[in-house]
Amino acid sequence: MADTAAKREIEKPVNEEIQQVKRAKAEDENGRGAEQESGCENILSGFKTSKVLSDSAREKNIFIHGKIADQDAVVILEKTPIREDSLAELLSGSTLKLEMRNDIYCTYRLQAPPQLNEIKTTVVCPATEKHVKKYQRKESFLVEETGEDYRFITLPYIQQQSFSVQWVYNILEKKAEAERIVYEDPDPDVGFVLLPDFKWDQKQVDDLYLIAIVQKRDIKSLRDLTSEHLPLLQNIFQKGKEAILQRYALPASKLRVYLHYQPSYYHLHVHFTKLGYEAPGCGVERAHLLADVIQNLWSDPRYYSTRTLYFPLRADDGLLSKFKEAERL
Ligand code: M7G
């Protein structure tokens, strides 16, 4: 019941947001100006597919590598969930084509009105080789990383090889996604920006996914956290939960709040997803509950710089090769 109420609750603010066709100047990873807008030309009309990186009939998505005007691009197409509030329109406004009838059983193909048949589309362009690898289905291996391994193997690697975090700076500097911010605490030490993750289309709370990005720029990941950061972590936990309750009517008991180790982007951020939604990367081998992180730092201020941490790496990940070279795998 509470979820249904929350589902309805989301309609107002989110729809209002969608109505406002806002434009914001942004800088892309190359420092160039970029435009964000709601209605735009179809940059995918000339897309040339090179390879399907992965697809899933169950999750109803496909990850494609190809070219947009000679630039490498990754395109993610994903069918969106059916929303309870659109059922009436869906059932009355669609065309039904009978596939088969047998006794009391019938199957149909339902052709929905276009506005109820959208495909969430994410475009990364220009995409680096690392982006292409990130979305390609590959076998994974669990790595055991001691504090020493982190300093001698992982840290030098991520200092050279990690994804640009320009998109994060654009958010913090309001050059991109400013209109999507749900909550902001501008304090330079304990502040953060909470906004929808780009994996979430914000149409329903069932798959709610927000990220809290810290204002401080010198914390790469969980490994850098010490008891000194407890006020920051507690602030994110407390204010993030309050903001989500206020905006989406979802109580803390319905949230999974965690950090990834290893993350893809080395600027500290916290994931807020709805409990029950199997968000990509929420498994025990990668997700660390913020509540546990806080407790661990209370009991040992250097917990995350000294403990052995476990995480999966894909077969083609350069970091995995480094662990192999160091005979740590
Ligand atoms: P992560 O743990 O570093 O890596 O999380 P992951 O992508 O392997 O989970 C970064 C999070 O930021 C992910 O949940 C991404 O979906 C999200 N994200 C990435 N980018 C490039 C953007 C963006 O431009 N805007 C927003 N709002 N979210 C993003």
Residues whose N, C-alpha, C, O or C-beta is under 5 A from the ligand:
A	BS01	M7G	W167 P196 D197 F198 K199 H260 P263 S264 Y265 G281
